[in-house]
Amino acid sequence: MPRKRELHDRFFKQAKTEGYAARSAFKLKEIQERHRLIKRGDRVLDLGCAPGSWLQVCTELVGSEGRVVGIDLLRTRVPPMTNVNVIEGDIYATDPITLRNLAYPEFSGEPPQFDVVISDMAPNTSGHGDHFLSVRLCRRILELLPSLLRSSGVTTMKVFEGEEFPDFVKECRAAFGSVWIFKPKASRDVSRETYIVAKGYGRSRR
Ligand SMILES: C[S@@+](CC[C@H](N)C(=O)[O-])C[C@H]1O[C@@H](n2cnc3c(N)ncnc32)[C@H](O)[C@@H]1O
């Protein structure tokens, strides 16, 4: 069984070899392998998309009939992809309709919501209050979901574990039919990051 550090190095090298912008690509691949969140033809919103490895994975998964929209405070570092649109922006200051318009350029009226919303957003880690800032970002996602995610839609979001984590999981369970907590092998051993995976938006039985 390889040690965590060796695994980290392995994912880093593998990302370089396979042309991914970051080894985070393998976290989404593991989530996808386990939970099958993204299907061909889906409209996917990638929150915190820079440098761009999740965009690269998503474009492969949705195929030419799907579309991927990304937003980040920072610029991405991947070559343009035909079915991907990226904007630089802050999710605290972005109108969901702007993002939906990018997903459905063919619509003249109000565009539908996304099938899938994924978030790998992370605050600038300082070692102080990272968990609270991470939960704040995730709560912002929950607040935006009514205008971003279609009924029965699916999500995954990164969150740093800490004292608010159990309450946040309850908030997710109140919004989705099924919720899982998933720690990919490609996550660093020292990191408190984990991923919430949720399906059946608006289908909570609570
Ligand atoms: C770990 S990186 C994402 C890596 C990306 N999934 C990939 O595979 O290339 C986290 C990103 O979250 C972004 N971020 C943090 N706060 C944000 C906010 N308020 N609005 C938009 N993006 C944000 C950061 O700028 C950073 O690029």
The ligand as an SDF file (V2000), in Angstrom:
LIG
                    3D

 27 29  0  0  0  0  0  0  0  0999 V2000
   -8.2370   24.4150   -5.2370 C   0  0  0  0  0  0  0  0  0  0  0  0
   -8.5540   25.7180   -6.3520 S   0  0  0  0  0  0  0  0  0  0  0  0
   -9.6020   24.9360   -7.5290 C   0  0  0  0  0  0  0  0  0  0  0  0
   -8.8800   23.9730   -8.4160 C   0  0  0  0  0  0  0  0  0  0  0  0
   -9.7070   23.5790   -9.6360 C   0  0  0  0  0  0  0  0  0  0  0  0
  -10.8280   22.7290   -9.2510 N   0  0  0  0  0  0  0  0  0  0  0  0
   -8.8920   22.8260  -10.6540 C   0  0  0  0  0  0  0  0  0  0  0  0
   -9.0990   21.6130  -10.7660 O   0  0  0  0  0  0  0  0  0  0  0  0
   -8.0720   23.4330  -11.3580 O   0  0  0  0  0  0  0  0  0  0  0  0
   -9.6670   26.7360   -5.4660 C   0  0  0  0  0  0  0  0  0  0  0  0
  -10.1150   27.9690   -6.2200 C   0  0  0  0  0  0  0  0  0  0  0  0
  -11.2130   28.5890   -5.5270 O   0  0  0  0  0  0  0  0  0  0  0  0
  -11.2110   29.9470   -5.9160 C   0  0  0  0  0  0  0  0  0  0  0  0
  -12.0960   30.7680   -5.0670 N   0  0  0  0  0  0  0  0  0  0  0  0
  -11.9790   30.9940   -3.7420 C   0  0  0  0  0  0  0  0  0  0  0  0
  -12.9260   31.8560   -3.3230 N   0  0  0  0  0  0  0  0  0  0  0  0
  -13.6840   32.1680   -4.4040 C   0  0  0  0  0  0  0  0  0  0  0  0
  -14.8080   33.0210   -4.6240 C   0  0  0  0  0  0  0  0  0  0  0  0
  -15.3210   33.7480   -3.6080 N   0  0  0  0  0  0  0  0  0  0  0  0
  -15.3320   33.1250   -5.8620 N   0  0  0  0  0  0  0  0  0  0  0  0
  -14.7790   32.4070   -6.8920 C   0  0  0  0  0  0  0  0  0  0  0  0
  -13.7080   31.5800   -6.7480 N   0  0  0  0  0  0  0  0  0  0  0  0
  -13.1590   31.4680   -5.5290 C   0  0  0  0  0  0  0  0  0  0  0  0
   -9.7260   30.3140   -5.7880 C   0  0  0  0  0  0  0  0  0  0  0  0
   -9.4220   31.4770   -6.5080 O   0  0  0  0  0  0  0  0  0  0  0  0
   -9.0340   29.0560   -6.3230 C   0  0  0  0  0  0  0  0  0  0  0  0
   -8.6310   29.2060   -7.6710 O   0  0  0  0  0  0  0  0  0  0  0  0
  1  2  1  0
  2  3  1  0
  2 10  1  0
  3  4  1  0
  4  5  1  0
  5  6  1  0
  5  7  1  0
  7  8  2  0
  7  9  1  0
 10 11  1  0
 11 12  1  0
 11 26  1  0
 12 13  1  0
 13 14  1  0
 13 24  1  0
 14 15  1  0
 14 23  1  0
 15 16  2  0
 16 17  1  0
 17 18  1  0
 17 23  2  0
 18 19  1  0
 18 20  2  0
 20 21  1  0
 21 22  2  0
 22 23  1  0
 24 25  1  0
 24 26  1  0
 26 27  1  0
M  CHG  2   2   1   9  -1
M  END
$$$$
